[in-house]
Amino acid sequence: MLFRLGHVVCTPAALEFCTAQNIDMIKLIRRHAAGDFGDLSVSDAEANVQALQHDLRVFSSYVFAGEKVWVITEADRTSTCVLLPEDY
């Protein structure tokens, strides 16, 4: 892991989607924590590099069945949330 995750939570919509798509959320969270930030633009990927160096929010986006699943770790590293964009 490149950073602490804190308390890991998931929105009900993300849980429902991941269950329906057979997405292993533990693997998804491990990818996020290992620095595999998924399907990000170059600028968002660069922002994550800065976030790791300066204790800022870390953001990942993964696409499954044409839908995005986000994983966000707060800047203070007290929590990580798995959510869908519409949950934000």
C-alpha positions in Angstrom: 0.0 0.0 0.0 1.2 3.5 -0.9 -1.0 5.2 1.7 -3.4 4.5 4.6 -7.0 4.0 3.7 -8.6 4.7 7.1 -12.2 3.5 7.5 -13.4 1.9 4.2 -17.0 2.5 3.3 -19.2 2.0 0.3 -22.4 3.7 -0.8 -25.5 1.5 -1.3 -25.6 2.2 -5.0 -21.9 1.2 -5.5 -22.5 -2.0 -3.4 -25.5 -2.9 -5.6 -23.6 -2.2 -8.8 -20.5 -4.1 -7.8 -22.5 -7.0 -6.6 -24.5 -7.1 -9.9 -21.3 -6.9 -12.0 -19.4 -9.5 -9.8 -16.8 -6.8 -9.0 -14.5 -7.8 -6.1 -14.4 -4.6 -4.1 -11.5 -5.8 -2.0 -9.4 -6.1 -5.2 -10.6 -2.7 -6.3 -9.6 -1.1 -3.1 -6.2 -2.9 -3.2 -5.6 -1.6 -6.7 -6.4 1.9 -5.5 -4.0 1.6 -2.5 -1.3 0.2 -4.7 -1.3 3.1 -7.1 -3.4 1.6 -9.9 -5.8 4.5 -10.2 -7.7 3.1 -13.2 -9.1 5.1 -16.0 -7.9 8.6 -15.3 -6.9 11.5 -17.5 -3.2 12.4 -17.5 -3.9 15.5 -15.3 -5.9 13.4 -12.8 -3.1 10.8 -12.6 -0.6 13.6 -12.1 -2.8 15.1 -9.3 -2.7 11.7 -7.6 1.1 11.7 -7.7 1.0 15.2 -6.0 -1.6 13.9 -3.6 0.7 11.1 -2.4 3.6 13.5 -1.9 1.6 16.2 -0.1 -1.2 14.3 1.7 -4.0 15.4 -0.5 -7.1 13.5 -1.6 -6.5 10.4 -3.8 -9.0 9.6 -6.5 -9.4 6.5 -8.6 -11.9 5.7 -11.4 -12.6 2.3 -12.8 -14.9 1.5 -15.7 -17.1 -1.7 -15.7 -19.8 -2.4 -18.2 -19.6 1.2 -19.4 -20.2 2.6 -15.9 -17.7 4.2 -13.5 -16.9 3.2 -10.0 -14.9 5.8 -8.0 -12.6 5.2 -5.0 -11.7 8.3 -3.0 -9.4 8.5 0.0 -9.6 11.7 2.0 -6.6 13.9 2.4 -6.2 13.1 6.1 -6.3 9.4 5.3 -9.1 8.8 7.8 -11.5 7.3 5.3 -11.9 5.8 1.8 -15.2 5.6 0.0 -16.3 3.4 -2.9 -19.0 5.2 -4.8 -20.7 5.9 -8.1 -20.3 9.3 -9.7 -24.0 10.1 -9.1 -23.4 9.4 -5.3 -20.9 12.3 -5.2 
